[in-house]
């Protein structure tokens, strides 16, 4: 199956210069291809070490959280089918300052995923002798590993330069493989190696509720489930975005959640008891550095282990490929809104934002230098991603009040309840990532304000026609939100001072989130300002070759 319709003799091209080539399957596969990446190769093992067999509950909670956020995005994606949508919704609702901020969050998470997937590919490749010198013992890259990583990033960028049609075909082939392999591993390993006693022999929840909640953010669960927004980012290249975006967004989450929960169940059940006899925190077996491939070999399925080592190249590779696309589309949206230089909005004859692709390559190469191992980055990327997602529920609440008659191809049932609930859930996920992660994220946020704020100041001082309007009134809640969430994390029990006890901290985060949510709604842009921002996108999304 392919993602583009060959019955259409010539692809349509919208006013932005982006080509509208992608159909429903292409959009859904873009999201599924992002969801099924390195997370499936590492997530089950990392989660069970943190939470024990109760990691299954962690996956369910994580899936429910992502579904809530995806539901909100599904309605917004249908309302505003524009490229880099997640970076634009807060701009519509709260003006320039909020738009710039959430745009930076979106770019930050997109730009850093591809390098992480490359590191995952190199990490699993260590099974082969020729690749064993690519990483140090702490997971960082050697000189030869860095060179290999740069070449892989160059491949991601090169495929993207062939345009969205080539990307759709390439990602389609990779995604069919990426779905088939984990499903095959689930049923083949479970068929003769399902030990029900594994779920209780060393305790179902040996680390209690804190382990269950901590695993959601720190072990890779949310990271694994992220990616549904890729269909939203490609909205500007969708043939029928108002019909297909909601279907692609929700469909991709459903597929990913089912696969990941089944993977966790089978991973726990198939382990020999000796591997966790000293407790789940000390889980160990031959080949654990590549958990699924090692497990397959351990239970006598060496041929499957070989297939999984090959998949460890393909699955992260496909995810890295689509996130390279996303990075250029988010920077495209930032430039169209005036937050970044117009060079990021330039497209070539194939409709590819070429400068954004080049910069995504440069960013990826820079990221390889200081980045540690795969797992240590998971909490950071999870927090950056969910912080980006948190802008959608806030914008949803504003649009429900101020644009009640705007066309909605998909209308979320109970949206006025789900929207604030999803904002609370997003902030809990960020909080559970822990203070050690969040203070690093705060540093990255400050860097973003320096870079984008510096450009905004330059554009304003030079009276450039695309200088952004930074609406401080509509975004007055934003500093309180970012600082307040950091303070709660600092005082909380997930890597913080421990002054807020477990369960009370959830109430504190929930109350704080609801306060921010309704404060943001009360001070948001007026209806006519929102409409003007939407119209400006139509006008400014002009060809920029």
PAKOL-960050 format. One record per residue (C-alpha): x, y, z; residue in three letters. Coordinates in steps of 0.2 Angstrom, whole numbers, plus 5000, padded with zeros to 4 digits. Each point is the difference from the previous one (the first is absolute). Example, Ala and Ser with C-alpha at 12.3 -4.5 7.8 and 13.67 -1.06 7.14 Angstrom:
BEGIN
{east:5062&north:4978&up:5039&resn:ALA}
{east:5006&north:5017&up:4997&resn:SER}
END
This chain:
BEGIN
{east:5000&north:5000&up:5000&resn:UNK}
{east:5006&north:5018&up:4996&resn:UNK}
{east:4996&north:5016&up:5008&resn:UNK}
{east:4997&north:5011&up:4984&resn:UNK}
{east:4987&north:4999&up:4987&resn:UNK}
{east:5007&north:4996&up:4983&resn:UNK}
{east:4983&north:5003&up:4992&resn:UNK}
{east:5003&north:5019&up:5003&resn:UNK}
{east:5011&north:5005&up:4985&resn:UNK}
{east:5007&north:5015&up:5008&resn:UNK}
{east:5002&north:5003&up:5019&resn:UNK}
{east:4991&north:5016&up:5006&resn:UNK}
{east:5010&north:5013&up:5008&resn:UNK}
{east:4994&north:5012&up:5013&resn:UNK}
{east:5004&north:5019&up:5002&resn:UNK}
{east:5014&north:4996&up:5012&resn:UNK}
{east:5010&north:4991&up:4986&resn:UNK}
{east:4998&north:4983&up:5009&resn:UNK}
{east:4993&north:4986&up:4989&resn:UNK}
{east:4984&north:4992&up:5006&resn:UNK}
{east:5005&north:4982&up:4996&resn:UNK}
{east:4996&north:4990&up:5015&resn:UNK}
{east:4984&north:4990&up:5003&resn:UNK}
{east:4992&north:4992&up:5016&resn:UNK}
{east:5012&north:4985&up:5000&resn:UNK}
{east:5015&north:5012&up:4997&resn:UNK}
{east:4995&north:5011&up:5015&resn:UNK}
{east:4996&north:4985&up:5011&resn:UNK}
{east:5016&north:4991&up:4996&resn:UNK}
{east:5010&north:5016&up:5003&resn:UNK}
{east:4994&north:4999&up:5018&resn:UNK}
{east:5001&north:4981&up:5002&resn:UNK}
{east:5017&north:5001&up:4993&resn:UNK}
{east:5005&north:5012&up:5013&resn:UNK}
{east:4991&north:4991&up:5015&resn:UNK}
{east:5008&north:4983&up:4995&resn:UNK}
{east:5019&north:5005&up:5002&resn:UNK}
{east:5013&north:4996&up:5012&resn:UNK}
{east:4987&north:5001&up:5014&resn:UNK}
{east:4994&north:4982&up:4997&resn:UNK}
{east:5018&north:4994&up:5000&resn:UNK}
{east:5004&north:5007&up:5017&resn:UNK}
{east:4984&north:5005&up:5008&resn:UNK}
{east:4994&north:4983&up:5008&resn:UNK}
{east:5016&north:4996&up:5008&resn:UNK}
{east:5003&north:5018&up:5007&resn:UNK}
{east:4982&north:5001&up:5007&resn:UNK}
{east:5001&north:4983&up:5009&resn:UNK}
{east:5016&north:5005&up:5008&resn:UNK}
{east:4992&north:5015&up:5007&resn:UNK}
{east:4982&north:4994&up:5004&resn:UNK}
{east:5001&north:4981&up:5000&resn:UNK}
{east:4985&north:4991&up:4991&resn:UNK}
{east:4989&north:5014&up:5005&resn:UNK}
{east:5009&north:5009&up:4985&resn:UNK}
{east:4984&north:4994&up:4991&resn:UNK}
{east:4990&north:5012&up:5010&resn:UNK}
{east:5013&north:5014&up:4995&resn:UNK}
{east:4997&north:4996&up:4982&resn:UNK}
{east:4981&north:5001&up:5002&resn:UNK}
{east:5002&north:5016&up:5009&resn:UNK}
{east:5012&north:5007&up:4987&resn:UNK}
{east:4988&north:4994&up:4986&resn:UNK}
{east:4985&north:5009&up:5008&resn:UNK}
{east:5010&north:5016&up:5002&resn:UNK}
{east:5006&north:5000&up:4981&resn:UNK}
{east:4982&north:4996&up:4995&resn:UNK}
{east:4993&north:5015&up:5009&resn:UNK}
{east:5013&north:5011&up:4992&resn:UNK}
{east:4997&north:4992&up:4983&resn:UNK}
{east:4982&north:5003&up:5001&resn:UNK}
{east:5003&north:5019&up:5002&resn:UNK}
{east:5012&north:5000&up:4986&resn:UNK}
{east:4988&north:4991&up:4989&resn:UNK}
{east:4987&north:5014&up:5001&resn:UNK}
{east:5013&north:5014&up:4998&resn:UNK}
{east:5008&north:4991&up:4985&resn:UNK}
{east:4984&north:5000&up:4991&resn:UNK}
{east:4996&north:5018&up:5004&resn:UNK}
{east:5018&north:5006&up:4995&resn:UNK}
{east:5008&north:4989&up:4987&resn:UNK}
{east:5016&north:5010&up:4999&resn:UNK}
{east:5018&north:4994&up:5000&resn:UNK}
{east:5008&north:4999&up:5017&resn:UNK}
{east:4983&north:5001&up:5008&resn:UNK}
{east:5006&north:4996&up:5018&resn:UNK}
{east:5011&north:5015&up:4999&resn:UNK}
{east:4986&north:5011&up:4994&resn:UNK}
{east:4985&north:4997&up:5011&resn:UNK}
{east:5006&north:5010&up:5015&resn:UNK}
{east:5005&north:5014&up:4988&resn:UNK}
{east:4982&north:5001&up:4994&resn:UNK}
{east:4993&north:5000&up:5018&resn:UNK}
{east:5013&north:5010&up:5010&resn:UNK}
{east:5010&north:5010&up:4987&resn:UNK}
{east:5018&north:5002&up:4997&resn:UNK}
{east:5009&north:4996&up:5016&resn:UNK}
{east:4990&north:4984&up:5004&resn:UNK}
{east:5002&north:4995&up:4981&resn:UNK}
{east:5018&north:5003&up:5001&resn:UNK}
{east:5002&north:4990&up:5016&resn:UNK}
{east:4990&north:4985&up:4995&resn:UNK}
{east:5008&north:5000&up:4983&resn:UNK}
{east:5017&north:4999&up:5008&resn:UNK}
{east:4994&north:4985&up:5011&resn:UNK}
{east:4994&north:4992&up:4984&resn:UNK}
{east:5016&north:5003&up:4991&resn:UNK}
{east:5011&north:4994&up:5015&resn:UNK}
{east:4991&north:4983&up:5001&resn:UNK}
{east:5000&north:4997&up:4981&resn:UNK}
{east:5018&north:5005&up:4997&resn:UNK}
{east:5007&north:4988&up:5014&resn:UNK}
{east:4990&north:4985&up:4996&resn:UNK}
{east:5009&north:4995&up:4984&resn:UNK}
{east:5017&north:5000&up:5009&resn:UNK}
{east:4993&north:4990&up:5014&resn:UNK}
{east:4994&north:4987&up:4987&resn:UNK}
{east:5017&north:5000&up:4992&resn:UNK}
{east:5008&north:4996&up:5017&resn:UNK}
{east:4988&north:4986&up:5002&resn:UNK}
{east:5004&north:4993&up:4983&resn:UNK}
{east:5019&north:5000&up:5004&resn:UNK}
{east:4997&north:4993&up:5018&resn:UNK}
{east:4991&north:4984&up:4993&resn:UNK}
{east:5012&north:4999&up:4986&resn:UNK}
{east:5013&north:4996&up:5014&resn:UNK}
{east:4995&north:4982&up:4999&resn:UNK}
{east:5010&north:4999&up:4984&resn:UNK}
{east:5019&north:5000&up:5002&resn:UNK}
{east:5003&north:5013&up:4986&resn:UNK}
{east:4989&north:5012&up:5010&resn:UNK}
{east:5007&north:4997&up:5018&resn:UNK}
{east:5012&north:5015&up:4999&resn:UNK}
{east:4987&north:5013&up:4996&resn:UNK}
{east:4995&north:5003&up:5019&resn:UNK}
{east:5009&north:5002&up:5016&resn:UNK}
{east:4995&north:4990&up:5015&resn:UNK}
{east:4989&north:5015&up:5006&resn:UNK}
{east:4990&north:5000&up:4984&resn:UNK}
{east:5008&north:5015&up:4992&resn:UNK}
{east:5007&north:5000&up:4983&resn:UNK}
{east:5018&north:4997&up:4995&resn:UNK}
{east:5008&north:5009&up:4986&resn:UNK}
{east:4995&north:4986&up:4988&resn:UNK}
{east:4983&north:5000&up:5008&resn:UNK}
{east:4998&north:5018&up:4997&resn:UNK}
{east:5005&north:4999&up:4982&resn:UNK}
{east:4987&north:4986&up:4998&resn:UNK}
{east:4986&north:5010&up:5008&resn:UNK}
{east:5004&north:5015&up:4989&resn:UNK}
{east:4998&north:4989&up:4984&resn:UNK}
{east:4984&north:4993&up:5007&resn:UNK}
{east:4993&north:5018&up:5003&resn:UNK}
{east:5006&north:5004&up:4982&resn:UNK}
{east:4989&north:4985&up:4994&resn:UNK}
{east:4985&north:5007&up:5009&resn:UNK}
{east:5002&north:5017&up:4992&resn:UNK}
{east:5004&north:4993&up:4983&resn:UNK}
{east:4984&north:4990&up:4999&resn:UNK}
{east:4990&north:5015&up:5005&resn:UNK}
{east:5008&north:5011&up:4986&resn:UNK}
{east:4991&north:4988&up:4988&resn:UNK}
{east:4983&north:5008&up:5006&resn:UNK}
{east:4985&north:4994&up:5009&resn:UNK}
{east:4995&north:4987&up:4987&resn:UNK}
{east:5017&north:4991&up:5002&resn:UNK}
{east:4999&north:5002&up:5019&resn:UNK}
{east:4982&north:4992&up:5000&resn:UNK}
{east:5006&north:4985&up:4990&resn:UNK}
{east:5016&north:4998&up:5010&resn:UNK}
{east:4990&north:5001&up:5017&resn:UNK}
{east:4986&north:4989&up:4994&resn:UNK}
{east:5012&north:4986&up:4996&resn:UNK}
{east:5009&north:5002&up:5017&resn:UNK}
{east:4984&north:5002&up:5010&resn:UNK}
{east:4993&north:4983&up:4993&resn:UNK}
{east:5016&north:4992&up:5006&resn:UNK}
{east:5000&north:5009&up:5017&resn:UNK}
{east:4982&north:4994&up:5004&resn:UNK}
{east:5003&north:4982&up:4994&resn:UNK}
{east:5016&north:4997&up:5010&resn:UNK}
{east:4993&north:5004&up:5017&resn:UNK}
{east:4984&north:4992&up:4997&resn:UNK}
{east:5009&north:4984&up:4994&resn:UNK}
{east:5012&north:5001&up:5016&resn:UNK}
{east:4984&north:5001&up:5011&resn:UNK}
{east:4992&north:4984&up:4993&resn:UNK}
{east:5015&north:4990&up:4997&resn:UNK}
{east:5009&north:5003&up:5017&resn:UNK}
{east:4983&north:4998&up:5009&resn:UNK}
{east:4995&north:4984&up:4992&resn:UNK}
{east:5013&north:4989&up:5009&resn:UNK}
{east:5006&north:5011&up:5014&resn:UNK}
{east:4986&north:5008&up:5009&resn:UNK}
{east:5002&north:4998&up:5019&resn:UNK}
{east:4986&north:5007&up:5010&resn:UNK}
{east:5008&north:4999&up:5016&resn:UNK}
{east:5013&north:5013&up:4995&resn:UNK}
{east:4987&north:5013&up:5004&resn:UNK}
{east:4999&north:4996&up:5018&resn:UNK}
{east:5015&north:4990&up:5006&resn:UNK}
{east:5011&north:5015&up:5004&resn:UNK}
{east:4985&north:5012&up:5004&resn:UNK}
{east:4989&north:5008&up:4987&resn:UNK}
{east:5004&north:5018&up:5005&resn:UNK}
{east:5016&north:4998&up:5010&resn:UNK}
{east:5003&north:5019&up:4999&resn:UNK}
{east:4983&north:5006&up:5004&resn:UNK}
{east:4990&north:5014&up:4992&resn:UNK}
{east:5015&north:5011&up:4999&resn:UNK}
{east:5009&north:4987&up:4988&resn:UNK}
{east:4984&north:4998&up:4990&resn:UNK}
{east:4999&north:5019&up:4998&resn:UNK}
{east:5018&north:5003&up:4998&resn:UNK}
{east:5001&north:4987&up:4986&resn:UNK}
{east:4988&north:5010&up:4989&resn:UNK}
{east:5012&north:5014&up:4997&resn:UNK}
{east:5018&north:4994&up:5004&resn:UNK}
{east:5000&north:4982&up:4993&resn:UNK}
{east:4995&north:5004&up:4982&resn:UNK}
{east:4981&north:4997&up:5001&resn:UNK}
{east:4994&north:5017&up:4994&resn:UNK}
{east:5015&north:5002&up:4989&resn:UNK}
{east:4995&north:4984&up:4991&resn:UNK}
{east:4982&north:5005&up:4998&resn:UNK}
{east:5005&north:5018&up:4993&resn:UNK}
{east:4998&north:5003&up:4982&resn:UNK}
{east:4982&north:5002&up:4996&resn:UNK}
{east:5002&north:5018&up:4996&resn:UNK}
{east:5010&north:4996&up:4984&resn:UNK}
{east:4984&north:4999&up:4991&resn:UNK}
{east:4996&north:5018&up:5007&resn:UNK}
{east:5017&north:5006&up:4994&resn:UNK}
{east:4997&north:4994&up:4982&resn:UNK}
{east:4983&north:5008&up:5000&resn:UNK}
{east:5006&north:5013&up:4987&resn:UNK}
{east:5004&north:4985&up:4988&resn:UNK}
{east:4984&north:4990&up:5003&resn:UNK}
{east:4988&north:4998&up:4985&resn:UNK}
{east:4985&north:5000&up:5011&resn:UNK}
{east:5005&north:5006&up:5017&resn:UNK}
{east:4984&north:5004&up:5008&resn:UNK}
{east:4994&north:4982&up:4997&resn:UNK}
{east:5016&north:4991&up:5002&resn:UNK}
{east:5009&north:5008&up:5015&resn:UNK}
{east:4988&north:4995&up:5014&resn:UNK}
{east:5000&north:4982&up:4993&resn:UNK}
{east:5019&north:4999&up:4998&resn:UNK}
{east:5003&north:5007&up:5017&resn:UNK}
{east:4988&north:4989&up:5010&resn:UNK}
{east:5004&north:4985&up:4990&resn:UNK}
{east:5019&north:5001&up:5002&resn:UNK}
{east:4998&north:5001&up:5019&resn:UNK}
{east:4988&north:4985&up:5001&resn:UNK}
{east:5013&north:4989&up:4990&resn:UNK}
{east:5015&north:5006&up:5010&resn:UNK}
{east:4991&north:4998&up:5017&resn:UNK}
{east:4995&north:4982&up:4996&resn:UNK}
{east:5017&north:4994&up:4994&resn:UNK}
{east:5009&north:5008&up:5015&resn:UNK}
{east:4989&north:4993&up:5013&resn:UNK}
{east:5001&north:4982&up:4992&resn:UNK}
{east:5019&north:5002&up:4999&resn:UNK}
{east:5001&north:5004&up:5019&resn:UNK}
{east:4989&north:4985&up:5005&resn:UNK}
{east:5010&north:4988&up:4989&resn:UNK}
{east:5017&north:5006&up:5005&resn:UNK}
{east:4996&north:4997&up:5019&resn:UNK}
{east:4992&north:4983&up:4997&resn:UNK}
{east:5014&north:4994&up:4989&resn:UNK}
{east:5015&north:5003&up:5012&resn:UNK}
{east:5008&north:4986&up:5008&resn:UNK}
{east:4998&north:5002&up:5019&resn:UNK}
{east:5019&north:5000&up:5003&resn:UNK}
{east:5001&north:5016&up:4991&resn:UNK}
{east:4990&north:5009&up:5013&resn:UNK}
{east:5002&north:4989&up:5015&resn:UNK}
{east:5010&north:5014&up:5009&resn:UNK}
{east:4986&north:5012&up:4997&resn:UNK}
{east:4993&north:5010&up:4985&resn:UNK}
{east:5012&north:5014&up:5003&resn:UNK}
{east:5015&north:4988&up:4997&resn:UNK}
{east:4993&north:4992&up:4984&resn:UNK}
{east:5014&north:4992&up:4990&resn:UNK}
{east:5002&north:4988&up:4987&resn:UNK}
{east:5012&north:4997&up:4985&resn:UNK}
{east:4997&north:5012&up:4987&resn:UNK}
{east:4990&north:5012&up:5011&resn:UNK}
{east:5009&north:5015&up:4991&resn:UNK}
{east:4988&north:4996&up:4985&resn:UNK}
{east:4985&north:4994&up:5011&resn:UNK}
{east:4988&north:4992&up:4988&resn:UNK}
{east:5014&north:4992&up:4989&resn:UNK}
{east:5009&north:4994&up:5015&resn:UNK}
{east:4983&north:4993&up:5007&resn:UNK}
{east:4997&north:4991&up:4984&resn:UNK}
{east:5017&north:4992&up:4999&resn:UNK}
{east:4998&north:4995&up:5019&resn:UNK}
{east:4984&north:4990&up:4997&resn:UNK}
{east:5008&north:4991&up:4985&resn:UNK}
{east:4993&north:5011&up:4986&resn:UNK}
{east:5017&north:5005&up:4993&resn:UNK}
{east:4993&north:5003&up:4982&resn:UNK}
{east:4987&north:5012&up:5008&resn:UNK}
{east:5014&north:5009&up:5009&resn:UNK}
{east:5009&north:5003&up:4984&resn:UNK}
{east:4984&north:5007&up:4992&resn:UNK}
{east:4999&north:5012&up:5015&resn:UNK}
{east:5017&north:5006&up:4999&resn:UNK}
{east:4996&north:5005&up:4982&resn:UNK}
{east:4984&north:5008&up:5005&resn:UNK}
{east:5011&north:5010&up:5013&resn:UNK}
{east:5007&north:5009&up:4985&resn:UNK}
{east:4984&north:5002&up:4990&resn:UNK}
{east:4987&north:5005&up:5014&resn:UNK}
{east:5011&north:5014&up:5007&resn:UNK}
{east:5005&north:5005&up:4983&resn:UNK}
{east:4982&north:5002&up:4994&resn:UNK}
{east:4996&north:5011&up:5015&resn:UNK}
{east:5016&north:5010&up:4998&resn:UNK}
{east:4995&north:5003&up:4982&resn:UNK}
{east:4983&north:5007&up:5003&resn:UNK}
{east:5006&north:5011&up:5015&resn:UNK}
{east:5012&north:5007&up:4988&resn:UNK}
{east:4985&north:5005&up:4989&resn:UNK}
{east:4991&north:5007&up:5016&resn:UNK}
{east:5015&north:5011&up:5005&resn:UNK}
{east:5000&north:5009&up:4983&resn:UNK}
{east:4981&north:5002&up:5000&resn:UNK}
{east:5000&north:5007&up:5018&resn:UNK}
{east:5014&north:5012&up:4995&resn:UNK}
{east:4989&north:5004&up:4985&resn:UNK}
{east:4986&north:5005&up:5011&resn:UNK}
{east:5011&north:5010&up:5011&resn:UNK}
{east:5006&north:5010&up:4985&resn:UNK}
{east:4983&north:5003&up:4993&resn:UNK}
{east:4994&north:5007&up:5017&resn:UNK}
{east:5015&north:5012&up:5000&resn:UNK}
{east:5010&north:4991&up:5015&resn:UNK}
{east:5014&north:4994&up:4989&resn:UNK}
{east:5009&north:5007&up:4985&resn:UNK}
{east:4991&north:4998&up:4983&resn:UNK}
{east:5013&north:4988&up:4994&resn:UNK}
{east:4992&north:4986&up:5009&resn:UNK}
{east:4984&north:5003&up:4990&resn:UNK}
{east:5009&north:4998&up:4983&resn:UNK}
{east:4994&north:4985&up:4990&resn:UNK}
{east:5009&north:4992&up:4985&resn:UNK}
{east:4991&north:4994&up:4984&resn:UNK}
{east:4994&north:4984&up:5009&resn:UNK}
{east:4992&north:5011&up:5013&resn:UNK}
{east:5013&north:4995&up:5013&resn:UNK}
{east:5005&north:5013&up:5014&resn:UNK}
{east:5019&north:4997&up:4995&resn:UNK}
{east:5008&north:5012&up:5012&resn:UNK}
{east:4990&north:4993&up:5015&resn:UNK}
{east:5006&north:4982&up:4995&resn:UNK}
{east:5018&north:5006&up:4999&resn:UNK}
{east:4999&north:5008&up:5018&resn:UNK}
{east:4992&north:4984&up:5006&resn:UNK}
{east:5015&north:4991&up:4994&resn:UNK}
{east:5012&north:5012&up:5009&resn:UNK}
{east:4990&north:4999&up:5016&resn:UNK}
{east:5000&north:4982&up:5000&resn:UNK}
{east:5019&north:4999&up:4998&resn:UNK}
{east:5002&north:5013&up:5014&resn:UNK}
{east:4989&north:4989&up:5011&resn:UNK}
{east:5011&north:4985&up:4998&resn:UNK}
{east:5014&north:5008&up:5009&resn:UNK}
{east:4993&north:5003&up:5017&resn:UNK}
{east:4986&north:4987&up:5000&resn:UNK}
{east:5002&north:4985&up:5012&resn:UNK}
{east:4991&north:4983&up:4998&resn:UNK}
{east:4983&north:4997&up:4993&resn:UNK}
{east:4990&north:4998&up:5017&resn:UNK}
{east:5008&north:5016&up:5008&resn:UNK}
{east:4993&north:5010&up:4986&resn:UNK}
{east:4982&north:4993&up:5001&resn:UNK}
{east:4994&north:5011&up:5015&resn:UNK}
{east:5007&north:5016&up:4991&resn:UNK}
{east:4991&north:4996&up:4984&resn:UNK}
{east:4984&north:4994&up:5008&resn:UNK}
{east:4999&north:5016&up:5010&resn:UNK}
{east:5004&north:5011&up:4985&resn:UNK}
{east:4987&north:4991&up:4990&resn:UNK}
{east:4986&north:5000&up:5012&resn:UNK}
{east:5004&north:5019&up:5004&resn:UNK}
{east:4997&north:5002&up:4981&resn:UNK}
{east:4984&north:4990&up:5001&resn:UNK}
{east:4993&north:5010&up:5015&resn:UNK}
{east:4998&north:5015&up:4989&resn:UNK}
{east:4986&north:4991&up:4990&resn:UNK}
{east:4987&north:4998&up:5015&resn:UNK}
{east:5003&north:5018&up:5005&resn:UNK}
{east:4996&north:5006&up:4982&resn:UNK}
{east:4986&north:4988&up:4999&resn:UNK}
{east:4991&north:5008&up:5015&resn:UNK}
{east:5002&north:5017&up:4992&resn:UNK}
{east:4993&north:4995&up:4983&resn:UNK}
{east:4985&north:4991&up:5008&resn:UNK}
{east:4996&north:5017&up:5008&resn:UNK}
{east:5005&north:5013&up:4987&resn:UNK}
{east:4998&north:4990&up:4984&resn:UNK}
{east:4984&north:4990&up:5003&resn:UNK}
{east:4994&north:5001&up:4982&resn:UNK}
{east:5017&north:4996&up:4992&resn:UNK}
{east:4999&north:4984&up:4988&resn:UNK}
{east:5004&north:4984&up:5010&resn:UNK}
{east:5001&north:4985&up:4989&resn:UNK}
{east:5003&north:4990&up:5016&resn:UNK}
{east:4991&north:5006&up:5016&resn:UNK}
{east:5007&north:4992&up:5016&resn:UNK}
{east:4986&north:4994&up:5011&resn:UNK}
{east:5001&north:5007&up:5017&resn:UNK}
{east:5015&north:5011&up:4994&resn:UNK}
{east:4997&north:5014&up:5014&resn:UNK}
{east:5004&north:4986&up:5013&resn:UNK}
{east:5013&north:4990&up:4990&resn:UNK}
{east:5010&north:5016&up:4996&resn:UNK}
{east:5004&north:5006&up:5018&resn:UNK}
{east:5002&north:4981&up:5005&resn:UNK}
{east:5013&north:4998&up:4986&resn:UNK}
{east:5009&north:5015&up:5006&resn:UNK}
{east:5001&north:4993&up:5018&resn:UNK}
{east:5006&north:4983&up:4993&resn:UNK}
{east:5013&north:5009&up:4990&resn:UNK}
{east:5007&north:5009&up:5015&resn:UNK}
{east:5000&north:4984&up:5010&resn:UNK}
{east:5011&north:4991&up:4987&resn:UNK}
{east:5012&north:5015&up:5000&resn:UNK}
{east:5001&north:5000&up:5019&resn:UNK}
{east:5003&north:4981&up:5001&resn:UNK}
{east:5015&north:5002&up:4989&resn:UNK}
{east:5009&north:5007&up:5015&resn:UNK}
{east:5009&north:5015&up:5006&resn:UNK}
{east:5017&north:4994&up:4993&resn:UNK}
{east:4992&north:5000&up:4982&resn:UNK}
{east:4990&north:5016&up:5002&resn:UNK}
{east:5014&north:5011&up:5005&resn:UNK}
{east:5009&north:4995&up:4984&resn:UNK}
{east:4984&north:5004&up:4990&resn:UNK}
{east:4999&north:5017&up:5008&resn:UNK}
{east:5018&north:5004&up:4994&resn:UNK}
{east:4994&north:4995&up:4982&resn:UNK}
{east:4985&north:5011&up:5002&resn:UNK}
{east:5010&north:5015&up:5005&resn:UNK}
{east:5012&north:4996&up:4985&resn:UNK}
{east:4984&north:5001&up:4989&resn:UNK}
{east:4995&north:5017&up:5006&resn:UNK}
{east:5017&north:5006&up:4997&resn:UNK}
{east:5000&north:4994&up:4982&resn:UNK}
{east:4982&north:5004&up:4995&resn:UNK}
{east:4999&north:5015&up:5011&resn:UNK}
{east:5016&north:5007&up:4992&resn:UNK}
{east:4993&north:4998&up:4983&resn:UNK}
{east:4983&north:5008&up:5005&resn:UNK}
{east:5010&north:5015&up:5007&resn:UNK}
{east:5011&north:5001&up:4984&resn:UNK}
{east:4984&north:4999&up:4989&resn:UNK}
{east:4991&north:5013&up:5010&resn:UNK}
{east:5015&north:5012&up:5001&resn:UNK}
{east:5003&north:4999&up:4981&resn:UNK}
{east:4981&north:5002&up:4997&resn:UNK}
{east:5000&north:4984&up:4989&resn:UNK}
{east:4983&north:4997&up:4993&resn:UNK}
{east:4999&north:4983&up:5008&resn:UNK}
{east:5005&north:5006&up:5017&resn:UNK}
{east:4989&north:4990&up:5013&resn:UNK}
{east:4988&north:5008&up:5012&resn:UNK}
{east:5004&north:4994&up:5017&resn:UNK}
{east:4983&north:5001&up:5009&resn:UNK}
{east:5005&north:5000&up:5019&resn:UNK}
{east:4982&north:5003&up:5006&resn:UNK}
{east:4993&north:4984&up:4992&resn:UNK}
{east:5015&north:4990&up:5006&resn:UNK}
{east:5002&north:5008&up:5018&resn:UNK}
{east:4997&north:4982&up:5007&resn:UNK}
{east:5014&north:4992&up:4991&resn:UNK}
{east:5015&north:5006&up:5012&resn:UNK}
{east:4989&north:4994&up:5015&resn:UNK}
{east:4997&north:4983&up:4992&resn:UNK}
{east:5018&north:4996&up:4996&resn:UNK}
{east:5007&north:5007&up:5016&resn:UNK}
{east:4986&north:4992&up:5010&resn:UNK}
{east:5002&north:4983&up:4993&resn:UNK}
{east:5019&north:5000&up:5003&resn:UNK}
{east:4997&north:5005&up:5018&resn:UNK}
{east:4988&north:4986&up:5003&resn:UNK}
{east:5012&north:4988&up:4993&resn:UNK}
{east:5014&north:5007&up:5010&resn:UNK}
{east:4990&north:4998&up:5016&resn:UNK}
{east:4992&north:4983&up:4995&resn:UNK}
{east:5006&north:4982&up:5003&resn:UNK}
{east:5005&north:4996&up:4982&resn:UNK}
{east:5018&north:5005&up:5002&resn:UNK}
{east:4996&north:5016&up:5009&resn:UNK}
{east:5001&north:5005&up:5019&resn:UNK}
{east:4986&north:4988&up:5004&resn:UNK}
{east:4990&north:5013&up:5010&resn:UNK}
{east:4984&north:4996&up:4991&resn:UNK}
{east:4995&north:4982&up:5004&resn:UNK}
{east:4994&north:4988&up:4987&resn:UNK}
{east:4981&north:5002&up:4995&resn:UNK}
{east:5000&north:5017&up:5007&resn:UNK}
{east:5012&north:5005&up:4986&resn:UNK}
{east:4987&north:4994&up:4987&resn:UNK}
{east:4987&north:5011&up:5008&resn:UNK}
{east:5012&north:5015&up:5000&resn:UNK}
{east:5004&north:4997&up:4982&resn:UNK}
{east:4982&north:4998&up:4995&resn:UNK}
{east:4994&north:5016&up:5010&resn:UNK}
{east:5015&north:5010&up:4992&resn:UNK}
{east:4996&north:4994&up:4983&resn:UNK}
{east:4981&north:5004&up:5001&resn:UNK}
{east:5005&north:5017&up:5007&resn:UNK}
{east:5012&north:5003&up:4985&resn:UNK}
{east:4987&north:4993&up:4988&resn:UNK}
{east:4986&north:5012&up:5004&resn:UNK}
{east:5012&north:5015&up:5002&resn:UNK}
{east:5006&north:4997&up:4983&resn:UNK}
{east:4982&north:4999&up:4993&resn:UNK}
{east:4995&north:5016&up:5009&resn:UNK}
{east:5015&north:5010&up:4993&resn:UNK}
{east:5001&north:4992&up:4982&resn:UNK}
{east:4999&north:5010&up:4984&resn:UNK}
{east:4983&north:5007&up:4995&resn:UNK}
{east:4990&north:4992&up:4986&resn:UNK}
{east:5004&north:5013&up:4987&resn:UNK}
{east:5019&north:4998&up:5005&resn:UNK}
{east:4999&north:4981&up:4998&resn:UNK}
{east:4991&north:5002&up:4983&resn:UNK}
{east:5013&north:5012&up:4994&resn:UNK}
{east:5014&north:4988&up:5005&resn:UNK}
{east:4992&north:4986&up:4991&resn:UNK}
{east:4998&north:5011&up:4984&resn:UNK}
{east:5018&north:5006&up:5001&resn:UNK}
{east:5006&north:4982&up:4999&resn:UNK}
{east:4990&north:4999&up:4983&resn:UNK}
{east:5008&north:5016&up:4994&resn:UNK}
{east:5018&north:4997&up:5006&resn:UNK}
{east:5000&north:4981&up:4995&resn:UNK}
{east:5005&north:5006&up:4982&resn:UNK}
{east:5013&north:4991&up:4990&resn:UNK}
{east:5018&north:5004&up:5006&resn:UNK}
{east:5011&north:4992&up:4987&resn:UNK}
END
